[in-house]
Amino acid sequence: MPSTDCGTIKTGLSQKSSMVWVKGQQLHGHRYVIERQLGQGGFGITYLAKDRKGKPLVIKTLKDEVMENPDYIDFRDKYQRDFEREATRLAVCRHPHIVQIENVFHEQSLPCIAKF
């Protein structure tokens, strides 16, 4: 089955459910509201959310297990750097078929990318 995780790199991390946020949860100073989980990949997880105006967008973050599990401590910095590089690469792209970055922020110590 294809992943819906917006192109994250597949790794040896567990594919068990790793729901970080739940429906109705507000993020980034009440700027976004989680609607539902869309999917997850090797180390990332994506959610459908709405902004304050009700406009739908996707929020991508690292799985909480990547940041908290001591077994991944040797890889944690690499995953965070890869995540930040992805945000930077997407932010400078301007094309109708490439998602547009709306915001990059941290929530509960997890890096996040909000994209339309």
N, CA, C and O atoms as a printed pandas DataFrame, in Angstrom:
     atom_number atom_name residue_name chain_id  residue_number  x_coord  y_coord  z_coord
0              1         N          MET        A               1    0.846   -1.182    0.000
1              2        CA          MET        A               1    0.000    0.000    0.000
2              3         C          MET        A               1    0.886    1.239    0.000
3              4         O          MET        A               1    1.814    1.312    0.806
4              5         N          PRO        A               2    0.643    2.204   -0.860
5              6        CA          PRO        A               2    1.468    3.415   -0.900
6              7         C          PRO        A               2    1.278    4.273    0.341
7              8         O          PRO        A               2    0.197    4.316    0.928
8              9         N          SER        A               3    2.339    4.946    0.725
9             10        CA          SER        A               3    2.292    5.850    1.877
10            11         C          SER        A               3    1.693    7.175    1.463
11            12         O          SER        A               3    1.870    7.620    0.329
12            13         N          THR        A               4    0.972    7.815    2.400
13            14        CA          THR        A               4    0.423    9.147    2.148
14            15         C          THR        A               4    1.193   10.172    2.937
15            16         O          THR        A               4    0.645   11.215    3.296
16            17         N          ASP        A               5    2.461    9.901    3.219
17            18        CA          ASP        A               5    3.234   10.752    4.115
18            19         C          ASP        A               5    4.024   11.837    3.395
19            20         O          ASP        A               5    5.061   12.273    3.894
20            21         N          CYS        A               6    3.569   12.266    2.270
21            22        CA          CYS        A               6    4.163   13.418    1.577
22            23         C          CYS        A               6    5.659   13.268    1.325
23            24         O          CYS        A               6    6.390   14.255    1.395
24            25         N          GLY        A               7    6.127   12.067    1.037
25            26        CA          GLY        A               7    7.497   11.901    0.586
26            27         C          GLY        A               7    8.557   11.783    1.662
27            28         O          GLY        A               7    9.707   12.138    1.403
28            29         N          THR        A               8    8.239   11.304    2.854
29            30        CA          THR        A               8    9.294   11.161    3.838
30            31         C          THR        A               8   10.161    9.969    3.499
31            32         O          THR        A               8    9.742    9.064    2.777
32            33         N          ILE        A               9   11.363    9.975    4.021
33            34        CA          ILE        A               9   12.315    8.905    3.797
34            35         C          ILE        A               9   11.916    7.715    4.649
35            36         O          ILE        A               9   11.636    7.863    5.839
36            37         N          LYS        A              10   11.888    6.535    4.045
37            38        CA          LYS        A              10   11.558    5.325    4.788
38            39         C          LYS        A              10   12.792    4.865    5.558
39            40         O          LYS        A              10   13.907    4.864    5.037
40            41         N          THR        A              11   12.563    4.475    6.813
41            42        CA          THR        A              11   13.657    4.018    7.661
42            43         C          THR        A              11   13.264    2.727    8.326
43            44         O          THR        A              11   12.211    2.166    8.021
44            45         N          GLY        A              12   14.084    2.248    9.221
45            46        CA          GLY        A              12   13.796    1.038    9.951
46            47         C          GLY        A              12   12.931    1.253   11.176
47            48         O          GLY        A              12   12.805    0.337   11.989
48            49         N          LEU        A              13   12.338    2.402   11.345
49            50        CA          LEU        A              13   11.511    2.660   12.512
50            51         C          LEU        A              13   10.231    1.861   12.445
51            52         O          LEU        A              13    9.763    1.501   11.365
52            53         N          SER        A              14    9.677    1.592   13.590
53            54        CA          SER        A              14    8.439    0.848   13.708
54            55         C          SER        A              14    7.308    1.537   12.961
55            56         O          SER        A              14    7.237    2.766   12.939
56            57         N          GLN        A              15    6.431    0.763   12.354
57            58        CA          GLN        A              15    5.271    1.309   11.660
58            59         C          GLN        A              15    4.034    1.296   12.558
59            60         O          GLN        A              15    2.931    1.534   12.065
60            61         N          LYS        A              16    4.179    1.027   13.861
61            62        CA          LYS        A              16    3.019    1.033   14.749
62            63         C          LYS        A              16    2.401    2.426   14.795
63            64         O          LYS        A              16    3.055    3.426   14.497
64            65         N          SER        A              17    1.129    2.468   15.175
65            66        CA          SER        A              17    0.443    3.749   15.252
66            67         C          SER        A              17    1.140    4.646   16.259
67            68         O          SER        A              17    1.522    4.209   17.345
68            69         N          SER        A              18    1.298    5.895   15.885
69            70        CA          SER        A              18    2.033    6.834   16.708
70            71         C          SER        A              18    1.306    8.173   16.720
71            72         O          SER        A              18    1.908    9.220   16.478
72            73         N          MET        A              19    0.017    8.130   17.001
73            74        CA          MET        A              19   -0.814    9.343   16.962
74            75         C          MET        A              19   -0.322   10.327   18.005
75            76         O          MET        A              19   -0.421   10.071   19.205
76            77         N          VAL        A              20    0.203   11.439   17.555
77            78        CA          VAL        A              20    0.691   12.471   18.446
78            79         C          VAL        A              20   -0.462   13.373   18.873
79            80         O          VAL        A              20   -0.582   13.721   20.048
80            81         N          TRP        A              21   -1.307   13.748   17.921
81            82        CA          TRP        A              21   -2.380   14.708   18.190
82            83         C          TRP        A              21   -3.730   14.102   17.855
83            84         O          TRP        A              21   -3.820   13.162   17.066
84            85         N          VAL        A              22   -4.772   14.641   18.454
85            86        CA          VAL        A              22   -6.126   14.119   18.280
86            87         C          VAL        A              22   -7.038   15.195   17.694
87            88         O          VAL        A              22   -6.729   16.386   17.742
88            89         N          LYS        A              23   -8.163   14.752   17.142
89            90        CA          LYS        A              23   -9.152   15.654   16.541
90            91         C          LYS        A              23   -9.538   16.751   17.532
91            92         O          LYS        A              23   -9.829   16.484   18.698
92            93         N          GLY        A              24   -9.534   17.981   17.044
93            94        CA          GLY        A              24   -9.917   19.123   17.862
94            95         C          GLY        A              24   -8.764   19.770   18.612
95            96         O          GLY        A              24   -8.916   20.859   19.167
96            97         N          GLN        A              25   -7.619   19.111   18.632
97            98        CA          GLN        A              25   -6.468   19.674   19.339
98            99         C          GLN        A              25   -5.976   20.922   18.609
99           100         O          GLN        A              25   -5.871   20.938   17.383
100          101         N          GLN        A              26   -5.682   21.950   19.369
101          102        CA          GLN        A              26   -5.201   23.202   18.792
102          103         C          GLN        A              26   -3.691   23.275   18.906
103          104         O          GLN        A              26   -3.103   22.886   19.915
104          105         N          LEU        A              27   -3.071   23.789   17.837
105          106        CA          LEU        A              27   -1.619   23.887   17.773
106          107         C          LEU        A              27   -1.197   25.321   17.512
107          108         O          LEU        A              27   -1.975   26.128   17.003
108          109         N          HIS        A              28    0.017   25.621   17.858
109          110        CA          HIS        A              28    0.683   26.885   17.537
110          111         C          HIS        A              28   -0.167   28.092   17.939
111          112         O          HIS        A              28   -0.544   28.924   17.114
112          113         N          GLY        A              29   -0.448   28.147   19.232
113          114        CA          GLY        A              29   -1.208   29.279   19.753
114          115         C          GLY        A              29   -2.619   29.357   19.202
115          116         O          GLY        A              29   -3.117   30.450   18.932
116          117         N          HIS        A              30   -3.275   28.213   19.029
117          118        CA          HIS        A              30   -4.648   28.126   18.518
118          119         C          HIS        A              30   -4.760   28.521   17.048
119          120         O          HIS        A              30   -5.854   28.803   16.560
120          121         N          ARG        A              31   -3.634   28.540   16.348
121          122        CA          ARG        A              31   -3.646   28.914   14.928
122          123         C          ARG        A              31   -4.191   27.794   14.046
123          124         O          ARG        A              31   -4.800   28.057   13.009
124          125         N          TYR        A              32   -3.972   26.544   14.457
125          126        CA          TYR        A              32   -4.416   25.387   13.688
126          127         C          TYR        A              32   -5.213   24.447   14.586
127          128         O          TYR        A              32   -4.968   24.360   15.789
128          129         N          VAL        A              33   -6.179   23.738   13.976
129          130        CA          VAL        A              33   -6.969   22.735   14.685
130          131         C          VAL        A              33   -6.860   21.430   13.911
131          132         O          VAL        A              33   -7.117   21.388   12.708
132          133         N          ILE        A              34   -6.480   20.373   14.604
133          134        CA          ILE        A              34   -6.330   19.058   13.985
134          135         C          ILE        A              34   -7.704   18.484   13.641
135          136         O          ILE        A              34   -8.623   18.502   14.460
136          137         N          GLU        A              35   -7.828   17.974   12.408
137          138        CA          GLU        A              35   -9.049   17.294   11.970
138          139         C          GLU        A              35   -8.895   15.776   12.097
139          140         O          GLU        A              35   -9.741   15.096   12.677
140          141         N          ARG        A              36   -7.783   15.260   11.535
141          142        CA          ARG        A              36   -7.538   13.811   11.607
142          143         C          ARG        A              36   -6.136   13.506   11.103
143          144         O          ARG        A              36   -5.500   14.331   10.447
144          145         N          GLN        A              37   -5.669   12.309   11.423
145          146        CA          GLN        A              37   -4.388   11.844   10.889
146          147         C          GLN        A              37   -4.599   11.402    9.452
147          148         O          GLN        A              37   -5.576   10.722    9.138
148          149         N          LEU        A              38   -3.675   11.792    8.581
149          150        CA          LEU        A              38   -3.732   11.375    7.182
150          151         C          LEU        A              38   -2.894   10.135    6.924
151          152         O          LEU        A              38   -3.319    9.236    6.198
152          153         N          GLY        A              39   -1.717   10.082    7.509
153          154        CA          GLY        A              39   -0.846    8.951    7.272
154          155         C          GLY        A              39    0.470    9.106    7.991
155          156         O          GLY        A              39    0.738   10.120    8.636
156          157         N          GLN        A              40    1.295    8.067    7.865
157          158        CA          GLN        A              40    2.619    8.114    8.475
158          159         C          GLN        A              40    3.583    7.292    7.648
159          160         O          GLN        A              40    3.204    6.348    6.955
160          161         N          GLY        A              41    4.837    7.681    7.744
161          162        CA          GLY        A              41    5.893    6.982    7.037
162          163         C          GLY        A              41    6.915    6.478    8.038
163          164         O          GLY        A              41    6.583    6.188    9.187
164          165         N          GLY        A              42    8.140    6.379    7.601
165          166        CA          GLY        A              42    9.189    5.836    8.441
166          167         C          GLY        A              42    9.428    6.616    9.711
167          168         O          GLY        A              42    9.607    6.031   10.779
168          169         N          PHE        A              43    9.433    7.938    9.607
169          170        CA          PHE        A              43    9.653    8.732   10.814
170          171         C          PHE        A              43    8.745    9.949   10.903
171          172         O          PHE        A              43    8.814   10.701   11.875
172          173         N          GLY        A              44    7.899   10.151    9.907
173          174        CA          GLY        A              44    7.004   11.304    9.908
174          175         C          GLY        A              44    5.554   10.907   10.008
175          176         O          GLY        A              44    5.188    9.759    9.756
176          177         N          ILE        A              45    4.730   11.869   10.379
177          178        CA          ILE        A              45    3.296   11.666   10.490
178          179         C          ILE        A              45    2.621   12.944    9.998
179          180         O          ILE        A              45    3.074   14.048   10.300
180          181         N          THR        A              46    1.527   12.787    9.234
181          182        CA          THR        A              46    0.840   13.945    8.677
182          183         C          THR        A              46   -0.605   13.993    9.145
183          184         O          THR        A              46   -1.246   12.968    9.377
184          185         N          TYR        A              47   -1.097   15.225    9.277
185          186        CA          TYR        A              47   -2.458   15.463    9.747
186          187         C          TYR        A              47   -3.166   16.439    8.832
187          188         O          TYR        A              47   -2.547   17.338    8.262
188          189         N          LEU        A              48   -4.464   16.256    8.696
189          190        CA          LEU        A              48   -5.310   17.268    8.086
190          191         C          LEU        A              48   -5.694   18.224    9.205
191          192         O          LEU        A              48   -6.090   17.792   10.288
192          193         N          ALA        A              49   -5.577   19.513    8.947
193          194        CA          ALA        A              49   -5.921   20.531    9.944
194          195         C          ALA        A              49   -6.628   21.676    9.236
195          196         O          ALA        A              49   -6.722   21.705    8.009
196          197         N          LYS        A              50   -7.119   22.613   10.026
197          198        CA          LYS        A              50   -7.709   23.838    9.490
198          199         C          LYS        A              50   -7.058   25.021   10.180
199          200         O          LYS        A              50   -6.705   24.956   11.357
200          201         N          ASP        A              51   -6.902   26.115    9.421
201          202        CA          ASP        A              51   -6.383   27.331   10.033
202          203         C          ASP        A              51   -7.539   28.101   10.665
203          204         O          ASP        A              51   -8.675   27.628   10.653
204          205         N          ARG        A              52   -7.264   29.266   11.210
205          206        CA          ARG        A              52   -8.289   30.059   11.904
206          207         C          ARG        A              52   -9.469   30.426   11.018
207          208         O          ARG        A              52  -10.586   30.608   11.503
208          209         N          LYS        A              53   -9.218   30.533    9.717
209          210        CA          LYS        A              53  -10.289   30.895    8.770
210          211         C          LYS        A              53  -11.034   29.668    8.255
211          212         O          LYS        A              53  -11.957   29.798    7.450
212          213         N          GLY        A              54  -10.641   28.475    8.711
213          214        CA          GLY        A              54  -11.291   27.244    8.274
214          215         C          GLY        A              54  -10.706   26.643    7.020
215          216         O          GLY        A              54  -11.237   25.667    6.491
216          217         N          LYS        A              55   -9.602   27.221    6.531
217          218        CA          LYS        A              55   -8.957   26.714    5.319
218          219         C          LYS        A              55   -8.188   25.425    5.653
219          220         O          LYS        A              55   -7.401   25.407    6.599
220          221         N          PRO        A              56   -8.409   24.347    4.883
221          222        CA          PRO        A              56   -7.702   23.093    5.165
222          223         C          PRO        A              56   -6.230   23.168    4.769
223          224         O          PRO        A              56   -5.864   23.821    3.792
224          225         N          LEU        A              57   -5.410   22.494    5.539
225          226        CA          LEU        A              57   -3.991   22.376    5.244
226          227         C          LEU        A              57   -3.464   21.095    5.874
227          228         O          LEU        A              57   -4.160   20.431    6.642
228          229         N          VAL        A              58   -2.253   20.767    5.546
229          230        CA          VAL        A              58   -1.607   19.567    6.085
230          231         C          VAL        A              58   -0.512   20.003    7.039
231          232         O          VAL        A              58    0.246   20.929    6.751
232          233         N          ILE        A              59   -0.433   19.327    8.179
233          234        CA          ILE        A              59    0.663   19.562    9.118
234          235         C          ILE        A              59    1.449   18.269    9.233
235          236         O          ILE        A              59    0.905   17.201    9.515
236          237         N          LYS        A              60    2.728   18.402    9.008
237          238        CA          LYS        A              60    3.628   17.252    9.070
238          239         C          LYS        A              60    4.570   17.434   10.252
239          240         O          LYS        A              60    5.042   18.541   10.511
240          241         N          THR        A              61    4.841   16.355   10.963
241          242        CA          THR        A              61    5.778   16.383   12.079
242          243         C          THR        A              61    6.507   15.051   12.163
243          244         O          THR        A              61    6.170   14.097   11.462
244          245         N          LEU        A              62    7.495   15.004   13.019
245          246        CA          LEU        A              62    8.166   13.737   13.292
246          247         C          LEU        A              62    7.317   12.943   14.279
247          248         O          LEU        A              62    6.591   13.519   15.088
248          249         N          LYS        A              63    7.413   11.636   14.207
249          250        CA          LYS        A              63    6.716   10.799   15.180
250          251         C          LYS        A              63    7.282   11.080   16.567
251          252         O          LYS        A              63    8.481   11.311   16.720
252          253         N          ASP        A              64    6.428   11.061   17.559
253          254        CA          ASP        A              64    6.894   11.299   18.921
254          255         C          ASP        A              64    7.909   10.254   19.355
255          256         O          ASP        A              64    8.804   10.555   20.145
256          257         N          GLU        A              65    7.785    9.034   18.853
257          258        CA          GLU        A              65    8.729    7.982   19.229
258          259         C          GLU        A              65   10.151    8.304   18.763
259          260         O          GLU        A              65   11.118    7.908   19.414
260          261         N          VAL        A              66   10.286    9.017   17.649
261          262        CA          VAL        A              66   11.609    9.404   17.160
262          263         C          VAL        A              66   12.284   10.333   18.160
263          264         O          VAL        A              66   13.484   10.225   18.412
264          265         N          MET        A              67   11.505   11.244   18.724
265          266        CA          MET        A              67   12.060   12.235   19.636
266          267         C          MET        A              67   12.224   11.720   21.064
267          268         O          MET        A              67   13.062   12.230   21.808
268          269         N          GLU        A              68   11.436   10.716   21.458
269          270        CA          GLU        A              68   11.425   10.291   22.860
270          271         C          GLU        A              68   12.063    8.943   23.136
271          272         O          GLU        A              68   12.541    8.711   24.246
272          273         N          ASN        A              69   12.084    8.048   22.159
273          274        CA          ASN        A              69   12.596    6.706   22.387
274          275         C          ASN        A              69   14.125    6.710   22.428
275          276         O          ASN        A              69   14.767    7.138   21.470
276          277         N          PRO        A              70   14.717    6.233   23.541
277          278        CA          PRO        A              70   16.182    6.219   23.654
278          279         C          PRO        A              70   16.869    5.366   22.576
279          280         O          PRO        A              70   18.047    5.574   22.284
280          281         N          ASP        A              71   16.142    4.411   21.985
281          282        CA          ASP        A              71   16.726    3.578   20.935
282          283         C          ASP        A              71   17.076    4.387   19.685
283          284         O          ASP        A              71   17.906    3.956   18.884
284          285         N          TYR        A              72   16.447    5.563   19.507
285          286        CA          TYR        A              72   16.653    6.379   18.325
286          287         C          TYR        A              72   17.555    7.579   18.581
287          288         O          TYR        A              72   17.705    8.432   17.706
288          289         N          ILE        A              73   18.151    7.662   19.749
289          290        CA          ILE        A              73   18.935    8.845   20.114
290          291         C          ILE        A              73   20.063    9.119   19.121
291          292         O          ILE        A              73   20.380   10.276   18.848
292          293         N          ASP        A              74   20.669    8.060   18.580
293          294        CA          ASP        A              74   21.762    8.242   17.623
294          295         C          ASP        A              74   21.289    8.837   16.298
295          296         O          ASP        A              74   22.092    9.395   15.550
296          297         N          PHE        A              75   19.993    8.722   16.001
297          298        CA          PHE        A              75   19.442    9.190   14.727
298          299         C          PHE        A              75   18.629   10.471   14.866
299          300         O          PHE        A              75   18.313   11.110   13.862
300          301         N          ARG        A              76   18.288   10.852   16.077
301          302        CA          ARG        A              76   17.386   11.983   16.329
302          303         C          ARG        A              76   17.843   13.271   15.651
303          304         O          ARG        A              76   17.049   13.934   14.984
304          305         N          ASP        A              77   19.097   13.624   15.812
305          306        CA          ASP        A              77   19.605   14.855   15.200
306          307         C          ASP        A              77   19.526   14.797   13.673
307          308         O          ASP        A              77   19.181   15.788   13.029
308          309         N          LYS        A              78   19.846   13.637   13.098
309          310        CA          LYS        A              78   19.768   13.481   11.645
310          311         C          LYS        A              78   18.336   13.655   11.161
311          312         O          LYS        A              78   18.105   14.339   10.164
312          313         N          TYR        A              79   17.378   13.056   11.841
313          314        CA          TYR        A              79   15.976   13.179   11.439
314          315         C          TYR        A              79   15.509   14.627   11.531
315          316         O          TYR        A              79   14.790   15.101   10.652
316          317         N          GLN        A              80   15.907   15.329   12.577
317          318        CA          GLN        A              80   15.529   16.734   12.710
318          319         C          GLN        A              80   16.160   17.573   11.600
319          320         O          GLN        A              80   15.493   18.437   11.029
320          321         N          ARG        A              81   17.423   17.335   11.288
321          322        CA          ARG        A              81   18.084   18.070   10.198
322          323         C          ARG        A              81   17.409   17.786    8.857
323          324         O          ARG        A              81   17.165   18.702    8.070
324          325         N          ASP        A              82   17.106   16.503    8.602
325          326        CA          ASP        A              82   16.434   16.138    7.354
326          327         C          ASP        A              82   15.070   16.826    7.256
327          328         O          ASP        A              82   14.683   17.307    6.190
328          329         N          PHE        A              83   14.356   16.866    8.364
329          330        CA          PHE        A              83   13.040   17.501    8.406
330          331         C          PHE        A              83   13.165   18.995    8.107
331          332         O          PHE        A              83   12.393   19.541    7.319
332          333         N          GLU        A              84   14.133   19.648    8.734
333          334        CA          GLU        A              84   14.346   21.086    8.508
334          335         C          GLU        A              84   14.788   21.364    7.066
335          336         O          GLU        A              84   14.386   22.366    6.475
336          337         N          ARG        A              85   15.606   20.488    6.508
337          338        CA          ARG        A              85   16.027   20.654    5.109
338          339         C          ARG        A              85   14.836   20.527    4.163
339          340         O          ARG        A              85   14.721   21.276    3.193
340          341         N          GLU        A              86   13.952   19.574    4.455
341          342        CA          GLU        A              86   12.754   19.416    3.635
342          343         C          GLU        A              86   11.923   20.702    3.661
343          344         O          GLU        A              86   11.466   21.168    2.617
344          345         N          ALA        A              87   11.730   21.271    4.849
345          346        CA          ALA        A              87   10.963   22.514    4.985
346          347         C          ALA        A              87   11.622   23.637    4.186
347          348         O          ALA        A              87   10.939   24.399    3.502
348          349         N          THR        A              88   12.921   23.738    4.272
349          350        CA          THR        A              88   13.649   24.795    3.556
350          351         C          THR        A              88   13.523   24.613    2.051
351          352         O          THR        A              88   13.257   25.573    1.328
352          353         N          ARG        A              89   13.713   23.383    1.576
353          354        CA          ARG        A              89   13.602   23.120    0.128
354          355         C          ARG        A              89   12.207   23.445   -0.388
355          356         O          ARG        A              89   12.066   24.060   -1.445
356          357         N          LEU        A              90   11.178   23.039    0.347
357          358        CA          LEU        A              90    9.811   23.314   -0.086
358          359         C          LEU        A              90    9.491   24.804   -0.041
359          360         O          LEU        A              90    8.766   25.310   -0.897
360          361         N          ALA        A              91   10.026   25.505    0.950
361          362        CA          ALA        A              91    9.720   26.928    1.116
362          363         C          ALA        A              91   10.215   27.768   -0.058
363          364         O          ALA        A              91    9.615   28.796   -0.373
364          365         N          VAL        A              92   11.287   27.352   -0.704
365          366        CA          VAL        A              92   11.827   28.139   -1.817
366          367         C          VAL        A              92   11.267   27.719   -3.171
367          368         O          VAL        A              92   11.512   28.393   -4.172
368          369         N          CYS        A              93   10.523   26.625   -3.221
369          370        CA          CYS        A              93    9.927   26.157   -4.479
370          371         C          CYS        A              93    8.638   26.901   -4.771
371          372         O          CYS        A              93    7.801   27.089   -3.888
372          373         N          ARG        A              94    8.488   27.315   -5.997
373          374        CA          ARG        A              94    7.267   27.962   -6.450
374          375         C          ARG        A              94    6.826   27.271   -7.732
375          376         O          ARG        A              94    7.356   27.544   -8.809
376          377         N          HIS        A              95    5.866   26.388   -7.612
377          378        CA          HIS        A              95    5.350   25.651   -8.755
378          379         C          HIS        A              95    3.928   25.210   -8.427
379          380         O          HIS        A              95    3.652   24.856   -7.281
380          381         N          PRO        A              96    3.022   25.222   -9.395
381          382        CA          PRO        A              96    1.632   24.858   -9.102
382          383         C          PRO        A              96    1.445   23.412   -8.624
383          384         O          PRO        A              96    0.416   23.087   -8.032
384          385         N          HIS        A              97    2.422   22.550   -8.876
385          386        CA          HIS        A              97    2.304   21.145   -8.467
386          387         C          HIS        A              97    3.134   20.807   -7.234
387          388         O          HIS        A              97    3.283   19.635   -6.891
388          389         N          ILE        A              98    3.671   21.814   -6.573
389          390        CA          ILE        A              98    4.443   21.609   -5.342
390          391         C          ILE        A              98    3.734   22.351   -4.218
391          392         O          ILE        A              98    3.365   23.516   -4.364
392          393         N          VAL        A              99    3.550   21.665   -3.099
393          394        CA          VAL        A              99    2.857   22.290   -1.967
394          395         C          VAL        A              99    3.583   23.547   -1.524
395          396         O          VAL        A              99    4.802   23.657   -1.658
396          397         N          GLN        A             100    2.826   24.486   -0.997
397          398        CA          GLN        A             100    3.385   25.735   -0.498
398          399         C          GLN        A             100    3.442   25.700    1.026
399          400         O          GLN        A             100    2.457   25.371    1.687
400          401         N          ILE        A             101    4.590   26.037    1.568
401          402        CA          ILE        A             101    4.765   26.093    3.010
402          403         C          ILE        A             101    4.025   27.306    3.550
403          404         O          ILE        A             101    4.214   28.424    3.069
404          405         N          GLU        A             102    3.190   27.083    4.541
405          406        CA          GLU        A             102    2.471   28.172    5.187
406          407         C          GLU        A             102    3.212   28.614    6.447
407          408         O          GLU        A             102    3.230   29.795    6.791
408          409         N          ASN        A             103    3.827   27.635    7.134
409          410        CA          ASN        A             103    4.483   27.950    8.399
410          411         C          ASN        A             103    5.381   26.787    8.812
411          412         O          ASN        A             103    5.121   25.635    8.465
412          413         N          VAL        A             104    6.431   27.100    9.551
413          414        CA          VAL        A             104    7.298   26.101   10.179
414          415         C          VAL        A             104    7.364   26.492   11.644
415          416         O          VAL        A             104    7.658   27.643   11.965
416          417         N          PHE        A             105    7.094   25.552   12.535
417          418        CA          PHE        A             105    7.042   25.850   13.964
418          419         C          PHE        A             105    7.335   24.595   14.776
419          420         O          PHE        A             105    7.469   23.507   14.217
420          421         N          HIS        A             106    7.434   24.744   16.078
421          422        CA          HIS        A             106    7.597   23.619   16.998
422          423         C          HIS        A             106    6.365   23.533   17.894
423          424         O          HIS        A             106    5.846   24.549   18.357
424          425         N          GLU        A             107    5.912   22.317   18.128
425          426        CA          GLU        A             107    4.776   22.063   19.018
426          427         C          GLU        A             107    5.141   20.865   19.881
427          428         O          GLU        A             107    5.510   19.809   19.367
428          429         N          GLN        A             108    5.037   21.033   21.177
429          430        CA          GLN        A             108    5.377   19.943   22.100
430          431         C          GLN        A             108    6.760   19.371   21.777
431          432         O          GLN        A             108    6.949   18.154   21.784
432          433         N          SER        A             109    7.697   20.225   21.503
433          434        CA          SER        A             109    9.085   19.894   21.156
434          435         C          SER        A             109    9.239   19.154   19.823
435          436         O          SER        A             109   10.328   18.671   19.515
436          437         N          LEU        A             110    8.174   19.060   19.034
437          438        CA          LEU        A             110    8.243   18.425   17.722
438          439         C          LEU        A             110    8.301   19.496   16.631
439          440         O          LEU        A             110    7.532   20.457   16.669
440          441         N          PRO        A             111    9.204   19.338   15.660
441          442        CA          PRO        A             111    9.226   20.286   14.542
442          443         C          PRO        A             111    8.009   20.033   13.647
443          444         O          PRO        A             111    7.603   18.886   13.463
444          445         N          CYS        A             112    7.432   21.093   13.096
445          446        CA          CYS        A             112    6.218   20.970   12.292
446          447         C          CYS        A             112    6.330   21.800   11.013
447          448         O          CYS        A             112    6.955   22.860   10.994
448          449         N          ILE        A             113    5.713   21.296    9.953
449          450        CA          ILE        A             113    5.589   22.022    8.707
450          451         C          ILE        A             113    4.103   22.088    8.399
451          452         O          ILE        A             113    3.439   21.055    8.315
452          453         N          ALA        A             114    3.576   23.295    8.229
453          454        CA          ALA        A             114    2.191   23.479    7.796
454          455         C          ALA        A             114    2.233   23.852    6.324
455          456         O          ALA        A             114    2.926   24.793    5.936
456          457         N          LYS        A             115    1.484   23.106    5.494
457          458        CA          LYS        A             115    1.530   23.364    4.066
458          459         C          LYS        A             115    0.134   23.275    3.444
459          460         O          LYS        A             115   -0.721   22.503    3.878
460          461         N          PHE        A             116   -0.059   24.103    2.401
461          462        CA          PHE        A             116   -1.333   24.114    1.661
462          463         C          PHE        A             116   -1.218   23.187    0.486
463          464         O          PHE        A             116   -2.172   23.038   -0.278
